Amino acid sequence: MDVAKKLAKGGVIEREKVLRAEVALAQAHRALDVADEAKAIVVAGLNLATGLNVSAPTGVVDTADIPPFKLSRADCLQTDLPHPAARQRQHRQRPNHTLHLLISFFH
């Protein structure tokens, strides 16, 4: 903007072009603010859905070092699952396992 203002003072470009550039810059700043607000709303929703404080900082962890999941959907469905009562006992022993897993992904 400073260069445009100097060029306008020197008569190289018209004042109208400087004003248009200022408007475009202000619009770009406003669009950035709107995007930042939208991101904050999404992060708060994610935190709420995972049981975290909605104002807690949340980021995405790089997953490049996690090996790919190799089971097909059919293999997963055919996996022998324990009896429901055994799953309930296991769940009571580790009630926050899913929450801890989600937190590890988002911290």
N, C-alpha and C positions, 0 to 999 in steps of 0.2 A: 504494500500500500504506500509505503514511503516513497518508493521509486516512482509510482504513478503520480503521486502528489507533486514531486519535483518536476516530472515531465510536464505536468499541467501548468505549473508556475512558469516554466520556461517556454510555454506555448507549443510544445511538441505534440501533446495530445489534448483533446478537448476536456473540459471540466465534466461534461456529461459522462464520458467514459470512466472517469475516476469515480463518480458517484455510482455508476452501474457496478463497478468493481467492488465498491464498499458494500452495496446492497447484496451482491453475490456472496461476499465474505460473511456478512451477517447471517444470511440464509444458511450457509454451510455450518456456521457455529450453532445455529438453532437446531439444525438436523442432527448434529452431534449430541446436543443436549437431549433431544428426544430419544435418540438411540441409547444413550446412557440410562435414561429413566426406564426405558423398556427392559433393558438388561437387568436393572435392579429389581424390577417387578418379577421377572422370570426367576432370578436367583432366590428371591424371597419365597416364591411359590414352591420352588424345588426344596428349599430348606424346610418349609412347612410340611411338605409331603413326606419328607424323610425324618421328620421329628426333631429337626434342629431349630435353634433360635432363628427366627426369620431375618434378623439383622446380622447374623453371623457371616463372616466372609466365606465365600465358597468359590472353589476353583476346579479346574478339570485336570486330572492327572494324566500324564502321557502313558499310553498303554502299549507302547512299542515293545516293551520287554515282557509282556504277558503272552505266554504261548497261546496259539489259536485253539479254540474249542473244537475237538475232532469228532465228537459224536454227532450222528445225524439225528433229526427229529424222531425218526422211527426207532433208532437205538435208544434214545432217551425214554420213549414211551414203553419200550420193552424191558427196561431196567427193572430188576426185582426190587420193589420197595418194601420196607418193613411194614408190619401190621400197623393199622392206625393207632392202636393203643401204645405201641412202641414209639411211634412218631410223637405222640403227645408227651410221653415221658421224656423223650429226648428234647423236645421243645421246652418243657419245664426246666430242664437242666441248663439250657442255653437260650433263655428267652430273648436276648438282644442280639443273637447271631446275625440276623438279617440287617438290623440297624447298624451294627458294627461293620458289616460288609459294605453297606451303602456309604457309610461315613468314610471308610477307607478309600472308596472311589472318588469321593468329592473333596477330600482334604489333601 
